Every structure is written in C-alpha cells, then in structure tokens.
Amino acid sequence: MNQNRKQGKTTLIILSLICIALIAVSIIGSGTTSPVTGFTGMIITPVQKGMNQLGAFLSGFSANMTDAAALREENIQLQNQVDTLKAENSKLVLNKEELNRLQGLLELKEQYTDYDTVAAHVISKGSGNWFTTFTIDKGSNDGISVDCNVLAGAGLCGIVTQTGPNWARVRAITDDDSNVSAMISTTSDTCIIAGNLQLLDEGTLSLVKLTDDNNHVHVGDKVVTSSISEKYLPGILIGYISELNNDANNLTKSGTVNPAVDFHHLQEVLVIRTLKEYIPSEGEVPEEASGSGQSGTTLTAPRAEDAARAAQQAEENGENAGQENAAEGGQENAAEGGQENAAEGGQENAEDGAQAQEGGAQ
C-alpha cells in the first residue's frame, strides 16, 4: 500500500516537472521550442485528426438517424396520401362511368319523348352471366305496371312481367320465353325476334319468319318493334341484322340480330309507363277482354255478334219454356178431375210462357 503511494507520488512529480519544463520552454522563445513543438505536433496532430473524424462521423450518424426517422414519417404520410388519391381516383372513374351511362339513358329518353318514362336501377338478376330476367328498384308506386316496355343502352331491353310497390321484375328479350313482333325499318317486312339461350354466348338474338319476297333485306339493316305487336310499342330499336339465310320452305328467312343493348352489363334502365293500346283484328278476342266483365266497355264487332246470338237463344228458350209450362199446367189440372180447369190452367201457363218469351227477347 505504501509502495503504491510512493509510485503515485513519483509519477505525479515527474509529470509536474515535465509540465514545468514545457512551460519554461514555451516562455523562452520560439527558436528554442521549435524542435519540441515539432515533436509535440507529430504526436498530437494525428490524435486530433482522428478525434475530429470520429466527431464528424458521430455527428453525421446522428444526423442520418434523425433524417431517416423523418423520412420514414414522411414516407408514411405520402403513402397515406397515395392511398387516398387512389380511392378518390377509383371513385371518380366509377362516377364517370355512371355519368356516361346516365347520359346515354338521357339520350335514349330524348328519342322517345312521346312516352312517359321513368329511370330505374337494376338491383338483382337471375342466375347466369346474362340478364335474361332481372329486378329493378321501381314499382307500382312509381306508375309501373305489367307489360310496360323497358329500354336500356340504345334500344329495347325487355318487358315488365310482375310488379310490387317498390320493385318490378323484367323479362329481357334474350329470354327463351320472349318473342317480339318486329319489322325491318327500311322495308317494313315483318319478322319475329326470339330469345335463344344457345345464342347468348355469341351475344345475338334469333330472327325468324322474315317475309322478304323481293330480297330487299340485307345484313346491317335496322330491326325495330312492329306496329302489330300486342304489347310492345312500335318503332323501338331492337338491333341490327348480322346474318340472314333462306328457310327450307323458300318462303321465309331466318338469321341473327346484334342487339342494341349490352345484356351482360345492365345497371340502369328506362321504363316506359305508357302501355300499348292493342286493337284486335276481326274475329279475335283480346286476352284482357275475356272474363273481365268491366262496365262501360265498347263492344267490338265480334262481341256485338255474340250478344245478338245470345238474345236469339234467350228468345228460343222463352218459347220452349212457354210450351212446357202450358203442357204441365194442363196435365196437372186434368189429373185433379176437371177439363175446364185443365183448359184454364193451360191458358194461364201459356200466358206465362208468352211473358217469359218477351222477357227473353229483351
């Protein structure tokens, strides 16, 4: 312990003497201290240089760490901005597409200004990729009823088959159960546009029973609804002929039609609330007239004839009733034992029969 103290004192004394000597040398003059200064510089300068480099490195490292944290924070903010812009861009794209569809629907509405129309959104559809049957978000509360024509794209889409207060079901013209009476716009030759599931993948409709005696109908001609159609309003665009062939009977033609509606991407439709006023031909009784029994209905010629026949039948029935009553009355009174009463009973019953005859004729 004492020895360690002695060594420490010795070291302290030596260092103190060195410091005093250096101070003395620095005081004496530069000429005398130049060798010592040079020697000291050779030792201290590299150490100072290393310390400066270490300090610069540490300072740069600290700055880099600070910058990296700031960059990470900025990157997170920029990524959030990018996500927000992407969402806004997607929304703008959807809005633009919807705007284009609504503009197309508006243009379609302007083509049929003579009809009362209302726009609706498609809210569901049947199974499969094609809109053969679908449901819209408007119904009887909006003035839509069964047999209302439905438009989309550039032309006829289908017809309403069922309604509810705020919904309606539509059968598209692509459905197998659909048959539309149509005609060629350039020649007025009539035909039938039928739904055909086998042609759906090709995106076409079936054209059958085309009467084209003069061969004036060609591929590319416009097909519209016919004026003789029972439920479809006349002049509505259906599509354009894409293929045409002669039938085996050489009397009619058949082919395919490219529809004016994209039945693969229906989203909005235009419903015509104006119903077709169908006037049946002579001898034909319309479906809606049979069994209706509504008052104030004007009789067509066939129905007037039916009424006349009914009156004649009633008159004949009255005559038969009179004769039968007369015979029965005579027999009953004769059985009671009086010819006189039989004659009177027969006469009275005959008068009743005559009255029945007059009532039947009325």
Wavefront OBJ file of the C-alpha trace (Angstrom):
o trace
v 0.000 0.000 0.000
v 2.783 2.401 0.906
v 4.727 1.347 -2.147
v 1.772 2.231 -4.420
v 1.531 5.632 -2.802
v 5.220 6.243 -3.356
v 4.929 5.287 -7.034
v 1.943 7.576 -7.468
v 3.805 10.456 -5.872
v 6.808 9.779 -8.070
v 4.708 9.772 -11.217
v 2.975 12.967 -10.187
v 6.315 14.656 -9.510
v 7.706 13.591 -12.879
v 4.638 14.836 -14.771
v 4.743 18.070 -12.887
v 8.418 18.566 -13.784
v 7.643 17.854 -17.462
v 4.840 20.391 -17.446
v 7.080 22.970 -15.801
v 9.793 22.295 -18.351
v 7.389 22.688 -21.230
v 6.068 25.903 -19.811
v 9.565 27.179 -19.423
v 10.478 26.231 -22.950
v 7.374 27.976 -24.310
v 8.299 31.111 -22.391
v 11.940 31.175 -23.529
v 11.158 31.586 -27.216
v 10.037 30.080 -30.421
v 13.541 29.414 -31.695
v 14.404 27.274 -28.745
v 10.980 25.490 -28.632
v 10.662 24.702 -32.321
v 12.118 21.181 -32.009
v 9.920 20.422 -29.035
v 6.868 21.924 -30.751
v 7.514 19.894 -33.854
v 7.856 16.734 -31.847
v 4.692 17.504 -29.915
v 2.845 18.280 -33.148
v 3.871 14.967 -34.656
v 2.303 13.174 -31.711
v -0.771 15.295 -31.089
v -1.835 16.083 -34.693
v -2.786 12.521 -35.706
v -4.673 12.131 -32.469
v -6.572 15.369 -33.080
v -7.280 14.343 -36.677
v -8.666 11.013 -35.558
v -10.784 12.667 -32.922
v -12.113 15.166 -35.469
v -13.024 12.349 -37.887
v -14.677 10.403 -35.097
v -16.623 13.509 -34.080
v -17.658 14.166 -37.672
v -18.725 10.541 -38.101
v -20.755 10.596 -34.925
v -22.317 13.906 -35.897
v -23.169 12.604 -39.374
v -24.514 9.366 -37.963
v -26.762 11.251 -35.595
v -27.945 13.487 -38.432
v -28.544 10.466 -40.624
v -30.570 8.784 -37.901
v -32.639 11.925 -37.497
v -33.100 12.226 -41.254
v -34.046 8.532 -41.556
v -36.749 8.889 -38.903
v -38.068 11.997 -40.635
v -38.001 10.195 -43.990
v -39.871 7.237 -42.572
v -42.548 9.533 -41.172
v -42.755 11.405 -44.450
v -42.967 8.129 -46.365
v -45.906 7.021 -44.215
v -47.677 10.311 -44.855
v -47.018 10.083 -48.594
v -48.286 6.503 -48.668
v -51.479 7.586 -46.946
v -51.875 10.343 -49.493
v -51.325 7.853 -52.332
v -53.978 5.510 -50.890
v -56.398 8.394 -50.529
v -55.742 9.553 -54.101
v -56.205 6.005 -55.394
v -59.557 5.727 -53.622
v -60.635 9.118 -54.946
v -59.464 8.180 -58.432
v -61.431 4.917 -58.338
v -64.494 6.805 -57.155
v -64.057 9.363 -59.930
v -63.730 6.594 -62.506
v -66.930 4.966 -61.233
v -68.703 8.328 -61.209
v -67.528 8.993 -64.749
v -68.774 5.605 -65.928
v -72.113 6.166 -64.214
v -72.311 9.639 -65.717
v -71.679 8.219 -69.183
v -74.395 5.602 -68.669
v -76.859 8.195 -67.388
v -76.050 10.466 -70.317
v -76.755 7.557 -72.648
v -80.029 6.939 -70.813
v -80.908 10.626 -71.142
v -80.217 10.499 -74.878
v -82.435 7.412 -75.089
v -85.182 9.256 -73.190
v -84.954 12.148 -75.641
v -85.529 9.718 -78.516
v -88.870 8.660 -77.011
v -90.236 11.957 -75.736
v -93.763 10.938 -76.789
v -93.839 8.367 -73.976
v -93.973 8.776 -70.204
v -90.743 7.252 -68.861
v -89.003 6.709 -65.522
v -85.415 5.608 -64.838
v -84.609 2.701 -62.512
v -81.591 0.758 -61.228
v -81.133 -2.972 -61.627
v -80.924 -4.471 -58.125
v -80.807 -8.216 -58.873
v -80.836 -10.692 -61.735
v -81.433 -14.341 -62.426
v -78.743 -16.996 -62.470
v -76.138 -16.933 -65.224
v -73.945 -14.282 -66.747
v -76.693 -12.724 -68.856
v -79.561 -10.525 -67.718
v -82.386 -12.719 -69.047
v -84.574 -11.819 -66.058
v -83.857 -9.104 -63.508
v -85.441 -6.876 -60.873
v -85.465 -3.064 -60.741
v -85.969 -0.680 -57.812
v -89.169 0.963 -59.105
v -92.682 -0.456 -58.963
v -96.390 0.282 -58.855
v -95.835 3.274 -56.558
v -93.900 4.838 -59.446
v -96.601 4.146 -62.032
v -95.032 0.942 -63.399
v -97.401 -1.879 -64.331
v -97.254 -5.250 -66.072
v -96.425 -5.064 -69.827
v -94.520 -1.794 -69.519
v -91.705 -1.715 -72.091
v -88.164 -1.440 -70.700
v -85.294 0.283 -72.526
v -81.546 0.298 -71.968
v -78.410 1.098 -73.929
v -79.734 2.167 -77.320
v -82.991 0.261 -77.559
v -85.433 -2.370 -76.309
v -84.384 -4.380 -73.272
v -87.493 -6.289 -72.194
v -90.944 -6.073 -70.661
v -92.314 -5.922 -67.104
v -93.886 -9.217 -66.026
v -94.551 -8.596 -62.320
v -94.736 -5.552 -60.033
v -94.633 -4.699 -56.352
v -94.928 -1.369 -54.523
v -91.232 -0.519 -54.956
v -89.946 -3.201 -57.341
v -90.698 -4.776 -60.686
v -89.499 -7.920 -62.439
v -88.434 -7.688 -66.080
v -88.112 -10.405 -68.711
v -85.400 -9.494 -71.201
v -85.839 -10.147 -74.922
v -82.929 -12.592 -74.652
v -85.016 -14.980 -72.539
v -86.220 -18.223 -74.131
v -89.837 -17.266 -73.420
v -89.525 -13.946 -75.234
v -90.977 -13.401 -78.720
v -91.141 -9.882 -80.104
v -93.112 -8.977 -83.213
v -90.671 -6.873 -85.219
v -90.090 -5.420 -88.663
v -87.252 -4.161 -90.834
v -87.198 -0.363 -90.666
v -86.211 0.095 -94.339
v -88.795 -2.259 -95.895
v -91.424 -2.775 -93.136
v -91.161 -6.541 -93.699
v -92.306 -8.335 -90.557
v -90.435 -10.962 -88.550
v -90.132 -12.422 -85.061
v -87.213 -11.741 -82.695
v -86.948 -14.686 -80.329
v -84.760 -15.210 -77.292
v -82.346 -18.101 -77.662
v -80.065 -19.211 -74.838
v -77.828 -21.027 -77.326
v -77.028 -17.699 -78.995
v -76.358 -15.808 -75.770
v -72.660 -16.630 -75.736
v -72.405 -15.065 -79.183
v -74.336 -12.035 -77.972
v -77.019 -12.316 -80.663
v -80.785 -12.783 -80.941
v -82.680 -15.156 -83.211
v -84.568 -13.710 -86.212
v -87.269 -15.978 -87.673
v -90.237 -15.864 -90.063
v -88.965 -12.905 -92.072
v -91.080 -12.228 -95.165
v -88.798 -10.766 -97.806
v -90.300 -11.637 -101.171
v -88.314 -9.014 -103.071
v -84.950 -9.719 -101.352
v -84.650 -6.124 -100.175
v -83.492 -7.005 -96.655
v -79.720 -7.166 -96.103
v -77.210 -7.672 -93.319
v -76.846 -4.451 -91.321
v -80.475 -3.367 -91.678
v -82.153 -1.971 -88.568
v -84.775 -4.076 -86.778
v -87.478 -2.308 -84.734
v -90.664 -3.328 -82.933
v -93.668 -3.765 -85.177
v -96.873 -1.749 -85.018
v -98.863 -5.010 -84.939
v -97.209 -6.138 -81.715
v -99.697 -6.757 -78.919
v -97.538 -5.497 -76.036
v -94.515 -3.685 -77.481
v -94.755 -0.064 -78.585
v -93.901 0.481 -82.272
v -90.608 1.744 -83.643
v -88.326 0.829 -80.716
v -84.872 -0.237 -81.872
v -84.069 -3.906 -81.248
v -80.783 -4.299 -83.119
v -79.138 -4.859 -86.490
v -79.173 -7.929 -88.721
v -75.870 -9.809 -88.514
v -76.769 -12.929 -90.512
v -79.569 -13.850 -92.935
v -80.413 -17.157 -94.638
v -83.296 -18.619 -96.653
v -85.506 -21.134 -94.866
v -86.139 -24.614 -96.239
v -89.609 -23.593 -97.465
v -88.114 -20.768 -99.585
v -90.946 -18.564 -98.347
v -89.356 -17.018 -95.271
v -85.882 -16.183 -93.985
v -84.135 -16.534 -90.661
v -80.892 -15.306 -89.140
v -79.421 -13.445 -86.185
v -79.537 -9.900 -84.854
v -76.948 -7.981 -82.854
v -78.962 -6.364 -80.030
v -78.735 -2.655 -79.287
v -78.375 -3.447 -75.573
v -75.410 -4.897 -73.701
v -77.220 -7.622 -71.759
v -74.005 -8.534 -69.960
v -73.624 -5.220 -68.076
v -77.064 -3.828 -67.252
v -77.124 -1.316 -64.402
v -79.733 1.330 -65.283
v -82.874 1.038 -67.400
v -85.620 3.320 -68.673
v -89.201 2.124 -68.157
v -91.945 3.399 -70.466
v -95.073 3.793 -68.365
v -97.227 4.227 -71.482
v -98.879 0.891 -72.326
v -99.557 -0.356 -75.840
v -103.200 0.088 -76.850
v -103.788 -3.146 -78.702
v -106.795 -3.350 -81.074
v -107.555 -6.975 -82.027
v -108.300 -7.885 -85.604
v -111.779 -9.037 -86.732
v -112.789 -12.284 -85.085
v -110.027 -12.053 -82.445
v -110.887 -11.528 -78.786
v -108.033 -9.914 -76.812
v -106.847 -11.731 -73.716
v -107.539 -8.830 -71.416
v -111.200 -8.673 -72.633
v -112.061 -12.284 -71.845
v -113.790 -12.651 -68.487
v -113.225 -9.058 -67.473
v -116.895 -8.043 -67.202
v -115.983 -4.375 -66.787
v -118.784 -1.846 -67.258
v -118.628 0.778 -69.955
v -116.543 -1.355 -72.347
v -117.311 -0.713 -76.013
v -118.258 -3.899 -77.839
v -116.175 -4.725 -80.871
v -117.887 -6.283 -83.918
v -117.266 -9.894 -82.834
v -118.608 -9.222 -79.344
v -121.738 -7.478 -80.764
v -122.458 -10.547 -82.855
v -122.084 -12.716 -79.766
v -124.605 -10.532 -77.924
v -127.122 -10.857 -80.765
v -126.751 -14.605 -80.778
v -127.283 -14.682 -77.005
v -130.512 -12.662 -77.331
v -131.809 -15.006 -80.026
v -131.025 -18.017 -77.855
v -132.859 -16.426 -74.932
v -135.907 -15.883 -77.159
v -135.922 -19.523 -78.210
v -135.588 -20.595 -74.589
v -138.593 -18.408 -73.715
v -140.759 -20.073 -76.359
v -139.767 -23.536 -75.137
v -140.473 -22.543 -71.553
v -143.976 -21.350 -72.505
v -144.842 -24.561 -74.253
v -143.519 -26.715 -71.417
v -145.403 -24.724 -68.772
v -148.644 -24.969 -70.782
v -148.376 -28.722 -71.102
v -147.546 -29.199 -67.436
v -150.382 -26.990 -66.300
v -152.920 -28.857 -68.439
v -151.814 -32.239 -67.196
v -151.907 -31.222 -63.523
v -155.405 -29.755 -63.697
v -156.709 -32.754 -65.671
v -155.419 -35.075 -63.001
v -157.480 -33.156 -60.390
v -160.583 -34.021 -62.374
v -161.680 -31.056 -64.465
v -161.260 -30.493 -68.180
v -162.382 -26.950 -67.679
v -159.688 -26.354 -65.092
v -157.177 -28.020 -67.385
v -158.057 -25.604 -70.155
v -157.845 -22.624 -67.815
v -154.533 -23.871 -66.383
v -153.178 -24.413 -69.820
v -154.267 -20.947 -70.926
v -152.721 -19.280 -67.851
v -149.474 -21.171 -68.274
v -149.453 -20.292 -71.935
v -149.727 -16.610 -70.970
v -146.822 -17.103 -68.534
v -144.849 -18.682 -71.314
v -145.556 -15.732 -73.585
v -144.384 -13.329 -70.886
v -141.217 -15.395 -70.459
v -140.719 -15.219 -74.217
v -140.993 -11.406 -74.161
v -138.503 -11.234 -71.234
v -136.031 -13.443 -73.061
v -136.187 -11.302 -76.192
v -135.439 -8.172 -74.160
l 1 2 3 4 5 6 7 8 9 10 11 12 13 14 15 16 17 18 19 20 21 22 23 24 25 26 27 28 29 30 31 32 33 34 35 36 37 38 39 40 41 42 43 44 45 46 47 48 49 50 51 52 53 54 55 56 57 58 59 60 61 62 63 64 65 66 67 68 69 70 71 72 73 74 75 76 77 78 79 80 81 82 83 84 85 86 87 88 89 90 91 92 93 94 95 96 97 98 99 100 101 102 103 104 105 106 107 108 109 110 111 112 113 114 115 116 117 118 119 120 121 122 123 124 125 126 127 128 129 130 131 132 133 134 135 136 137 138 139 140 141 142 143 144 145 146 147 148 149 150 151 152 153 154 155 156 157 158 159 160 161 162 163 164 165 166 167 168 169 170 171 172 173 174 175 176 177 178 179 180 181 182 183 184 185 186 187 188 189 190 191 192 193 194 195 196 197 198 199 200 201 202 203 204 205 206 207 208 209 210 211 212 213 214 215 216 217 218 219 220 221 222 223 224 225 226 227 228 229 230 231 232 233 234 235 236 237 238 239 240 241 242 243 244 245 246 247 248 249 250 251 252 253 254 255 256 257 258 259 260 261 262 263 264 265 266 267 268 269 270 271 272 273 274 275 276 277 278 279 280 281 282 283 284 285 286 287 288 289 290 291 292 293 294 295 296 297 298 299 300 301 302 303 304 305 306 307 308 309 310 311 312 313 314 315 316 317 318 319 320 321 322 323 324 325 326 327 328 329 330 331 332 333 334 335 336 337 338 339 340 341 342 343 344 345 346 347 348 349 350 351 352 353 354 355 356 357 358 359 360 361 362
